[in-house]
Amino acid sequence: MEPFTSITSVAAPLLRINVDTDAIIPSREMKRVSKEGLADGLFSGWRYLSITSREPNPEFILNQPPYDHAKILLTGRNFGCGSSREHAVWALKEWGIRAIIAPSFGSIFQLNCVRNGVLPVIADAETIEKIAGLVLSDPLTNRITVDLQNRLVRTPSFELSFDIAERERQMLLEGLDMIALTLKAESAIEAFEQTDHANRPWAYL
């Protein structure tokens, strides 16, 4: 998994509340079980005027330059609510989103973000609207930096700190999924197995 330390990018304001995982990637778009090939279905109900023709909706923010290359998404509360489908995060990441700034997230979606290299940043709605105002006034000049190393979001006119659990921070900084995180304790696991095997040999028959 690609480590996340700091990114500077155009941010795309999608200030909608209660965006659920079916809006992020509708079930009709999940035609494969791998993490690849899902970006085309991202927000398909909003990105396209017609699902069959795939004609882009010019009013949707991610279809508009320069937001069509954004790596940061600004959005409303309870983003990623609904089902626990991991495909929603896979689609966002494959499209290019590496950080999402919202007042709150669906709990399972938030965990899925961390486990797939996408940073969920919690900020209050008023601050997000302030960032969105800066971005909309001049998105290329007012690029946003999300610095996980120092737990900061920087804009051209102000910065804000954010909280993240240290375990999740380290997973993102080091690019570790749950298996890789467990394997960091491989020597301790092996030492336990050796001691346990000596104490309880019958359990290994």
C-alpha positions, 0 to 999 in steps of 0.5 A: 500500500502506498504510504501517505505522508503529505499531499498538496492538491486541488481540493474538490468541494462536494458539500453534500451530507449523508453521502452513502456508499451506494452513491459513492459506487452504486451496486450496479457498478460492482461487477468485479471483486478486485480493487481495480476497474472501479473508478469509472463507476465512482459517483456514477449516478451524479457524474453521468447524464445517462448510465448507458451512454456515460455522457459526463454531467458538466455540472458535477464537480469532478467533471470540471477542470481542475477538480477532475484531478483533485486528490482531496475531497471536501464534503459534508457530515456522515460521508460514507454511511450506509453499507460496509462495501469496501468498494467505495474506498477502492473506487475513490482511491483508484480515481485519485482521492487520497484525503477526504475532509468531512465533519464525520464519517460512516464508522466502517467507511472510515476504517476502510479508508485507513486500511486502503491508504486514504486519509479521513480528516475530521473538521467542523462544517464551518471550517470546511465551508471556509476552505471550500470558499477559498478553493472555489475562488481560485482552485489552482492558486488555493491548493490545499496541503494535508500533512499527516506527519504533523496532523495539519491541513494548510490553506494559503490563508490559515491552517488547522490541526486534526486528530487521528489515532496513532495506530491509524496514523502509523498505518498510513505513514508506513503504508501498512494494511492489517496483515502488514501491521500484524507482521511487524510483530512477527518475531514476538509471535514466533517467540510466543509460539516457541514458548507455548509449544514447549509448555503445551506440546499436546496442543500442536499434535 
